Amino acid sequence: MKKKSKRSSNINRRIVILQVLFFIMMAFITVRLYHLQILQHDFYSEKVLSRLPSLSTSAKPRRGTIYDCQGRELAVSVNVGSIYGIPRQIRQGGNFIIQQLCKILHLNTRRLEKKLDPKQNFVWIKRKVDPDVANRLKRLQFEGVGFCEESKRYFPSAGLAAQLLGFAGMDNHGLEGTELFFDELLRVNDKEKKGADLAKFFSSEDFDQEFIPFAGPYDLQLTINKVIQYQTEKELADCCTTMEAKAGLAIVMEIQSGEILAMANWPTYNLNNFSQYPARFRRNRCITDTFEPGSIFKIFLAASALEEKVLGPSDIVHCGNGTFRIGGRIIHDTHKHGWLSVSNVIKESSNIGSAKIGLLLGEEKFHTSLKNFGFGSKTGIQLPGEARGNIKPVNRWTDLTTANISFGQGILVTPLQIINAVCCLANQGWWRKPRILKALRNEEGEILELPDSGPVRRVLSKATCESVTKMLEMVVQSGTGTSAYLPGYRVAGKTGTAQKIDPESKRYSSKLFYSSFVGYFPANTPQIAILVSIDEPRKEHLGALVAAPVFRKIAQSIIRYQNIAPVEKKRYLKNQRWRLASTAP
């Protein structure tokens, strides 16, 4: 018992000693904090504030520049002035300084007065102002007002490729578009982590040369061509304005490489003042939005049927003289047709003929073919927010599902998926991932060319591609797509006019449409593919009248810019005579 009592006494003594030491330590910390924060408050405040001017002259981190495919600047970083304040000193100057700050910087007086709390040693008054404004304030030499140099993102072409490029925030972190997706490459980072950043964005197969990571930011060279982007946006804006459309988009792709030459959205916005526009203006509809494609989807129906050898181009189907009942529903055609060949079903854009081809193809083969084209999956483009689209699982397909999807209803796709699948057809059946980034460059001037990764998979045979191309040429020469015709050039394409769901009735609307045209040229040696889609045009709604003319105008500007040669004169004259004869009354 005595041993236990002695042991307990020792433990209690140790606890008391620890408690005393703890209280002594806390008392010391309290006294020290009082000394620093109260007694020496002014000394350390002045010491910190005296360092601010030296910080303002130090080098600021540069965000990487973004160029187009020809090395023309799309996004750069410029040095601008940011204005800070020492509230206590500003308050001593009276209301005059506050009034002048509000007048010159366009600030709200009450908000600035609230911000200038005398208890604060430092506040930002306004960051990243125009140099002229900063210089005007500097000349006034207000007590308590200081200036720092910061880096600000500037877009020389204002709204060009706005949704594609995106923008960076106040702290130079990417918030949208390529600025967001490649943010870690564009920002300054440590050398070791930069190596990891490259590995995150690219596989080892992407590099055809040794490229040593470095501490500075990378410059990006995109596949976008500034001239083609401008022409595409101009023609798209003219159409959307004339047609009083809700929105519109256009994509231009180089077929063999998969490079995006232009990606346009309307309405657009000024990247230098992005906060002044609603969020819907900033959405890149080309990759984020899904829609029912309508008749442009008949391209992939025809390709699937020919590839599976279910039908040939000259085989015929009966188009029901304008009506076809299936699954308790009636499918209609704009014009009444009887027997049509598969080629003419595509040329005349018969919904009933397409539905019957789809039923002959069968749900299993059709579903597999569409998945091979990339529908229902992301393309893998290096941009944020890409949607997958939606294809019902094949076990949920009915005959009505098959019929509807055959002419582009009951399936959701993205515009990028459509044009990428069309490029697969134009590229002799090889599907490839679309490209937006062409090269990287570091501060030492070293350029890392990202090599062409080559086709990913074969979806169609060369023979099928040639047959479908001939069908699509007929569409442009004498079918629904004559507004896309280019004299002297062979053009393959397809119109589409898709009914949209009425948000109130939840049924297909007779007034709301999605009007599209997709095609490529020259059809004999395909180089360029273009997709144009106009959302809810009011003055006209047929894809042939709304979107096809925009395709033609964009194509004509590219032909002039890239000096694409026409077909041989004899062949051109022969095609012209055939076209005139086939369209004569």
C-alpha positions in Angstrom: 0.0 0.0 0.0 2.9 2.3 0.8 4.5 1.6 -2.6 1.2 2.4 -4.4 0.7 5.6 -2.4 4.3 6.7 -3.1 3.9 6.1 -6.9 0.6 8.0 -7.0 2.2 10.9 -5.2 5.1 11.0 -7.8 2.5 11.0 -10.7 0.6 13.8 -9.1 3.8 15.8 -8.6 4.7 15.4 -12.3 1.2 16.5 -13.4 1.5 19.6 -11.3 4.9 20.4 -12.8 3.7 20.0 -16.3 0.7 22.2 -15.6 2.9 24.9 -14.2 5.2 24.7 -17.3 2.3 24.9 -19.6 0.9 28.0 -17.9 4.3 29.6 -18.0 4.6 28.9 -21.7 1.1 30.3 -22.4 1.9 33.4 -20.4 5.1 33.9 -22.4 3.2 33.6 -25.7 0.6 36.0 -24.5 3.1 38.6 -23.4 5.0 38.2 -26.7 1.9 38.6 -28.8 0.9 41.7 -26.8 4.3 43.1 -27.4 4.3 42.4 -31.1 0.7 43.3 -31.9 0.1 46.2 -29.5 3.3 47.8 -28.3 5.2 47.4 -31.6 2.2 47.5 -34.0 3.2 50.7 -35.6 6.8 49.7 -36.1 6.0 46.4 -37.9 3.2 48.0 -39.9 5.5 50.6 -41.3 8.2 48.0 -41.9 5.7 45.9 -44.0 4.3 48.9 -45.8 7.8 50.1 -46.6 8.4 46.9 -48.5 5.3 47.3 -50.8 7.0 49.7 -53.3 9.9 47.3 -53.7 7.4 44.4 -54.4 5.7 46.5 -57.1 9.0 46.7 -59.1 9.8 43.0 -58.8 9.4 40.7 -61.9 5.9 39.3 -62.2 5.2 35.8 -63.5 4.2 35.6 -67.2 1.4 33.4 -68.4 2.3 31.5 -71.6 1.2 33.0 -74.9 -1.3 31.3 -77.1 -0.7 31.4 -80.9 -2.7 30.2 -83.9 -1.2 27.7 -86.4 0.7 30.4 -88.2 2.2 31.9 -85.0 -0.2 34.8 -84.8 -1.0 35.9 -81.2 -4.4 34.9 -79.8 -3.8 35.5 -76.1 -0.9 37.4 -74.4 0.1 38.7 -71.0 0.7 42.4 -70.5 1.9 44.3 -67.4 -0.8 46.6 -65.9 -1.1 48.6 -62.7 -2.9 47.5 -59.6 -3.8 50.1 -56.9 -3.7 49.4 -53.2 -4.3 51.6 -50.2 -3.2 52.1 -46.6 -6.6 53.0 -45.0 -5.3 54.9 -42.1 -3.3 57.3 -44.3 -6.1 57.7 -46.9 -8.5 58.5 -44.1 -6.2 61.2 -42.8 -6.4 62.9 -46.2 -10.1 63.4 -45.8 -13.0 62.7 -48.2 -11.3 64.4 -51.1 -9.0 61.4 -51.8 -11.8 58.9 -51.6 -14.0 61.0 -53.9 -11.2 61.3 -56.5 -10.5 57.5 -56.3 -14.1 56.8 -57.0 -14.3 59.3 -59.8 -11.1 58.1 -61.6 -11.6 54.3 -61.0 -15.4 54.3 -61.4 -16.0 52.9 -57.9 -19.0 53.0 -55.6 -18.3 55.5 -52.8 -20.0 53.5 -50.0 -18.2 50.3 -51.0 -14.8 52.0 -51.0 -15.5 53.7 -47.6 -16.4 50.3 -46.2 -13.3 48.7 -47.6 -11.0 51.4 -46.2 -11.3 50.1 -42.6 -8.7 52.0 -40.5 -8.0 48.7 -38.6 -6.6 47.2 -41.9 -3.0 47.9 -42.9 -3.5 47.0 -46.6 -6.4 46.7 -49.0 -6.7 46.4 -52.7 -8.5 49.4 -54.1 -8.7 48.1 -57.7 -6.6 45.6 -59.5 -5.4 45.4 -63.1 -6.5 48.8 -64.4 -5.5 50.4 -67.7 -2.0 52.0 -67.7 -3.5 55.4 -68.5 -5.7 55.3 -65.5 -2.9 54.2 -63.2 -0.6 56.9 -64.5 -3.3 59.5 -63.9 -3.5 58.5 -60.3 0.2 58.4 -59.9 0.5 62.0 -60.9 -1.8 63.0 -58.1 0.5 61.5 -55.5 -2.2 60.8 -52.9 -1.0 59.8 -49.5 -1.6 56.2 -48.7 -2.3 55.2 -52.3 0.3 52.8 -53.8 0.8 50.9 -57.1 1.9 47.4 -58.0 2.7 46.0 -61.4 0.8 42.8 -62.2 0.3 40.6 -65.3 -3.1 40.7 -67.1 -4.4 38.5 -69.9 -5.1 40.4 -73.1 -6.7 39.1 -76.3 -5.6 41.1 -79.3 -8.6 40.1 -81.4 -11.1 40.7 -78.5 -13.9 38.1 -79.3 -12.2 35.9 -81.9 -12.5 32.3 -80.9 -13.8 33.4 -77.5 -15.5 30.2 -76.4 -12.5 28.1 -77.6 -9.8 30.2 -76.0 -11.6 31.0 -72.7 -10.1 33.3 -70.2 -8.1 33.6 -67.0 -9.2 35.1 -63.7 -7.8 37.9 -61.5 -5.1 35.6 -60.2 -4.1 34.4 -63.7 -5.6 30.9 -63.3 -7.5 29.6 -66.4 -11.3 29.5 -66.0 -12.6 28.5 -69.4 -11.6 26.9 -72.7 -7.9 26.3 -73.6 -6.9 28.7 -70.8 -8.5 26.2 -68.3 -7.6 22.9 -69.9 -3.9 23.8 -70.3 -3.7 26.0 -67.2 -0.9 24.0 -65.6 1.2 24.4 -68.7 0.5 28.1 -69.2 1.4 29.0 -65.6 4.8 29.3 -64.0 5.7 26.1 -62.1 8.7 24.3 -60.7 10.9 22.3 -63.0 10.2 19.0 -61.5 6.5 19.3 -61.6 6.5 20.6 -65.2 7.8 17.1 -66.2 4.8 15.6 -64.5 2.5 18.2 -66.2 3.6 17.0 -69.6 3.0 13.4 -68.7 -0.5 14.4 -67.6 -1.4 15.9 -71.0 0.6 13.7 -73.4 1.7 10.1 -73.6 5.3 9.2 -74.5 4.2 8.3 -78.0 3.3 12.0 -78.5 6.9 13.1 -78.5 9.2 12.6 -81.5 12.2 14.5 -79.9 13.7 15.0 -76.5 12.1 17.9 -74.6 13.5 18.9 -71.2 11.0 20.4 -68.7 11.8 23.8 -67.5 10.5 26.2 -64.8 8.8 28.8 -66.9 5.4 28.7 -68.6 4.8 27.0 -72.0 3.5 28.9 -75.0 0.8 27.0 -76.9 0.4 26.9 -80.7 -3.1 25.8 -81.6 -4.4 24.3 -84.8 -6.8 27.2 -85.2 -6.1 29.4 -88.3 -6.9 33.0 -87.4 -8.0 34.0 -90.9 -10.3 31.0 -91.3 -11.7 31.5 -87.8 -12.5 35.1 -88.6 -14.3 34.3 -91.9 -16.2 31.5 -90.3 -17.4 33.7 -87.4 -18.3 36.5 -89.9 -20.5 34.2 -92.1 -22.1 32.5 -89.0 -22.9 35.9 -87.4 -24.4 37.2 -90.7 -26.7 34.1 -91.0 -27.8 34.1 -87.3 -28.6 37.8 -87.4 -30.5 37.6 -90.8 -32.4 34.5 -89.7 -33.1 35.9 -86.2 -31.7 32.7 -84.7 -31.3 31.9 -81.1 -27.8 30.7 -81.5 -25.4 29.1 -84.1 -22.1 27.2 -84.5 -19.7 26.2 -87.1 -16.6 23.9 -87.2 -14.0 23.7 -89.9 -11.7 20.6 -89.8 -8.7 19.4 -91.9 -9.7 15.9 -92.8 -6.5 13.9 -92.9 -4.9 15.4 -89.8 -8.0 15.9 -87.7 -6.9 19.5 -86.9 -9.6 22.0 -86.0 -9.1 25.1 -88.2 -12.0 27.0 -86.8 -14.5 26.6 -84.0 -17.1 29.3 -84.0 -20.1 30.1 -81.7 -22.7 32.8 -81.9 -23.6 34.8 -79.9 -20.0 35.6 -78.8 -18.4 38.0 -76.4 -15.3 40.1 -75.8 -12.7 38.2 -73.9 -11.2 41.4 -72.5 -14.4 42.1 -70.7 -15.8 38.6 -70.1 -17.5 39.4 -66.8 -19.9 41.7 -68.6 -21.6 38.9 -70.5 -24.0 36.2 -69.4 -22.7 32.7 -68.9 -24.6 31.3 -71.9 -22.5 33.4 -74.2 -19.3 31.8 -72.8 -20.4 28.2 -73.5 -18.6 26.3 -76.3 -21.7 24.8 -77.9 -19.6 22.8 -80.4 -18.5 20.4 -77.6 -20.8 21.0 -74.6 -24.3 20.9 -76.3 -26.1 17.8 -77.5 -28.9 17.8 -80.1 -31.0 15.6 -82.2 -29.2 15.8 -85.6 -32.1 15.2 -88.0 -31.4 14.3 -91.6 -27.6 14.8 -91.5 -27.6 11.6 -89.6 -28.7 9.7 -92.7 -25.1 9.8 -93.8 -24.2 7.3 -91.2 -27.3 5.1 -91.8 -26.3 4.8 -95.5 -22.6 4.1 -94.6 -23.7 1.4 -92.1 -26.1 -0.3 -94.5 -23.5 -0.4 -97.3 -20.7 -1.6 -95.1 -22.9 -4.4 -93.8 -23.9 -5.2 -97.4 -27.6 -5.1 -96.4 -28.3 -2.9 -99.5 -26.4 -1.4 -102.4 -26.6 2.2 -103.7 -29.0 1.1 -106.5 -31.2 -1.2 -104.5 -34.7 0.2 -104.0 -37.1 0.7 -101.1 -40.7 1.9 -101.1 -41.3 5.2 -99.4 -45.0 4.7 -98.7 -46.1 7.7 -100.7 -45.5 10.0 -97.8 -46.7 8.0 -94.8 -45.4 5.0 -92.9 -47.0 3.5 -89.7 -44.8 1.8 -87.2 -45.0 1.2 -83.4 -48.3 3.1 -83.2 -46.8 6.2 -84.8 -46.9 7.6 -88.3 -43.7 8.8 -90.0 -44.1 11.5 -92.7 -42.1 12.7 -95.6 -42.1 16.3 -96.8 -42.7 15.1 -100.4 -44.5 11.9 -101.4 -42.3 9.2 -102.9 -42.9 5.7 -104.1 -39.9 3.5 -105.0 -36.5 5.1 -104.5 -33.0 3.7 -104.7 -30.8 4.0 -101.6 -28.9 6.8 -103.3 -32.1 8.7 -104.0 -33.4 8.2 -100.5 -30.3 10.1 -99.3 -30.6 12.6 -102.2 -34.3 13.4 -101.5 -33.8 13.0 -97.7 -36.7 10.6 -97.3 -37.5 9.8 -93.7 -39.6 6.8 -94.6 -36.9 5.4 -96.9 -34.3 5.9 -94.2 -36.5 4.2 -91.6 -37.0 1.2 -93.8 -33.2 1.0 -94.5 -32.6 1.1 -90.8 -35.1 -1.7 -90.1 -33.4 -3.9 -92.8 -30.0 -3.1 -91.2 -31.3 -4.2 -87.8 -30.7 -2.7 -84.3 -27.6 -4.7 -83.4 -25.6 -3.8 -86.5 -26.8 -0.2 -86.5 -26.0 0.3 -82.8 -22.5 -1.2 -83.2 -21.8 0.9 -86.3 -22.8 4.2 -84.5 -20.6 3.3 -81.6 -17.7 2.8 -84.0 -18.3 6.2 -85.5 -17.8 7.6 -81.9 -21.4 8.5 -81.0 -22.1 8.1 -77.3 -18.4 8.7 -76.4 -16.2 11.7 -76.0 -13.9 12.4 -79.0 -11.0 13.1 -76.6 -10.4 16.7 -77.8 -8.3 18.7 -75.3 -10.9 21.1 -74.3 -13.0 21.2 -71.1 -16.7 20.3 -70.8 -17.0 17.9 -73.7 -20.3 15.9 -73.6 -20.7 12.3 -74.5 -24.1 12.5 -76.2 -26.6 9.7 -75.6 -27.5 6.5 -77.4 -29.9 4.1 -75.8 -28.5 0.7 -74.9 -29.4 -1.7 -77.7 -31.5 -3.9 -75.5 -33.9 -0.9 -75.1 -34.3 -0.4 -78.8 -37.7 -1.1 -80.5 -38.5 -1.0 -84.2 -39.7 2.6 -83.6 -36.4 3.5 -82.0 -34.5 2.1 -85.0 -36.7 3.9 -87.4 -36.4 7.2 -85.6 -32.6 7.1 -85.2 -32.3 6.3 -88.9 -33.4 9.9 -89.7 -31.8 11.5 -86.7 -34.4 11.5 -83.9 -34.2 9.7 -80.6 -30.4 10.1 -80.3 -28.3 13.0 -78.9 -24.9 13.9 -80.4 -22.5 16.8 -80.2 -21.6 18.9 -83.2 -17.9 17.8 -82.8 -19.0 14.1 -83.0 -20.9 14.8 -86.2 -18.0 16.5 -88.1 -15.5 14.0 -86.7 -17.5 11.1 -88.0 -17.9 12.8 -91.4 -14.1 13.2 -91.5 -13.9 9.5 -90.9 -16.0 8.9 -94.0 -14.0 11.4 -96.1 -10.7 9.9 -94.8 -11.4 6.5 -96.4 -13.0 5.1 -93.3 -10.3 5.9 -90.7 -11.5 7.4 -87.4 -9.1 9.7 -85.6 -9.2 12.0 -82.5 -9.7 15.7 -83.4 -6.7 18.0 -82.6 -6.6 21.5 -81.1 -3.0 21.7 -80.0 -0.2 21.8 -82.6 3.0 22.5 -80.7 4.5 23.7 -77.4 7.3 26.3 -77.0 9.4 27.2 -73.9 11.0 30.5 -72.9 14.3 29.3 -74.5 12.6 29.1 -77.9 12.6 25.3 -78.1 9.6 24.0 -80.0 8.0 20.7 -79.3 6.0 19.6 -82.4 3.3 17.3 -81.5 3.4 14.7 -84.3 0.4 13.4 -86.1 -0.7 10.4 -84.1 -2.3 8.7 -87.1 -5.7 7.0 -87.5 -7.1 5.3 -84.4 -9.4 2.7 -86.0 -10.9 1.7 -89.3 -14.7 2.1 -89.3 -15.5 1.7 -93.0 -14.0 0.2 -96.1 -12.6 2.4 -98.8 -15.3 1.2 -101.2 -18.1 2.1 -98.8 -16.7 5.6 -98.4 -16.5 6.1 -102.1 -20.1 5.0 -102.6 -21.5 7.3 -99.8 -19.4 10.2 -101.1 -21.1 9.8 -104.6 -24.5 9.9 -102.8 -23.6 13.0 -101.0 -22.3 14.6 -104.2 -25.8 14.0 -105.7 -27.3 15.8 -102.7 -25.4 18.9 -103.5 -25.6 18.6 -107.3 -29.3 18.1 -107.7 -30.8 17.2 -104.3 -31.7 19.1 -101.1 -28.2 20.6 -100.8 -27.9 22.7 -104.0 -27.3 25.9 -102.0 -23.9 24.4 -101.0 -22.8 23.9 -104.6 -19.4 25.4 -105.5 -18.8 25.9 -109.2 -15.7 24.2 -110.3 -15.5 21.9 -107.2 -16.9 18.6 -106.2 -18.8 18.9 -102.9 -20.3 16.1 -100.8 -22.7 17.1 -98.1 -26.1 16.6 -96.4 -28.8 18.9 -95.2 -30.7 18.5 -91.9 -33.8 20.1 -90.4 -34.4 18.6 -86.9 -37.6 19.4 -84.9 -36.9 20.4 -81.4 -38.8 19.4 -78.3 -41.2 22.1 -77.2 -40.3 22.9 -73.5 -43.9 23.3 -72.6 -45.7 20.5 -74.4 -42.7 18.1 -74.3 -43.6 17.1 -77.9 -41.8 17.8 -81.1 -42.5 21.4 -82.1 -43.8 22.6 -85.4 -42.0 25.9 -84.9 -38.7 25.2 -83.3 -36.0 23.7 -85.5 -32.3 23.0 -85.6 -31.1 23.6 -89.1 -27.8 22.1 -90.3 -25.5 21.3 -93.2 -22.3 19.2 -93.1 -20.1 18.4 -96.0 -16.5 18.2 -97.4 -14.6 19.2 -100.5 -13.1 18.5 -102.9 -15.0 15.3 -102.9 -12.5 13.5 -105.1 -9.6 14.4 -102.8 -11.2 15.5 -99.5 -9.3 18.2 -97.7 -11.7 20.3 -95.6 -14.9 19.4 -93.7 -17.4 22.0 -92.5 -20.4 21.8 -90.2 -22.9 24.6 -89.8 -25.8 24.4 -87.3 -28.3 27.2 -86.6 -30.5 26.9 -83.5 -34.1 28.1 -83.8 -33.9 30.3 -86.9 -37.1 32.3 -87.3 -37.2 33.5 -90.9 -36.5 30.1 -92.5 -36.1 26.7 -90.9 -34.9 24.3 -93.7 -31.3 23.4 -93.4 -31.1 23.8 -97.2 -32.0 27.4 -97.0 -30.4 28.3 -93.7 -27.2 26.4 -93.2 -26.1 25.3 -96.7 -25.5 28.8 -97.9 -23.2 29.5 -94.9 -21.3 26.3 -95.8 -20.8 27.6 -99.3 -19.6 31.0 -98.2 -17.1 29.6 -95.7 -15.9 27.1 -98.2 -15.4 29.9 -100.8 -13.3 31.9 -98.4 -11.1 28.9 -97.6 -10.6 28.1 -101.3 -9.4 31.7 -101.9 -7.2 31.7 -98.8 -5.6 28.3 -99.3 -5.7 28.5 -103.1 -7.4 25.1 -103.5 -7.4 24.2 -107.2 -10.7 23.4 -109.0 -11.4 20.1 -110.8 -10.1 19.8 -114.4 -11.9 22.1 -116.8 -13.3 19.3 -119.0 -14.7 17.4 -115.9 -16.1 20.7 -114.5 -17.9 21.5 -117.7 -19.3 17.9 -117.9 -20.5 18.1 -114.3 -22.0 21.5 -114.9 -24.0 20.3 -118.0 -25.2 17.2 -116.0 -26.3 19.4 -113.1 -28.2 21.8 -115.3 -29.9 18.9 -117.2 -30.9 17.1 -113.9 -32.4 20.2 -112.4 -34.2 21.4 -115.6 -38.1 21.5 -115.4 
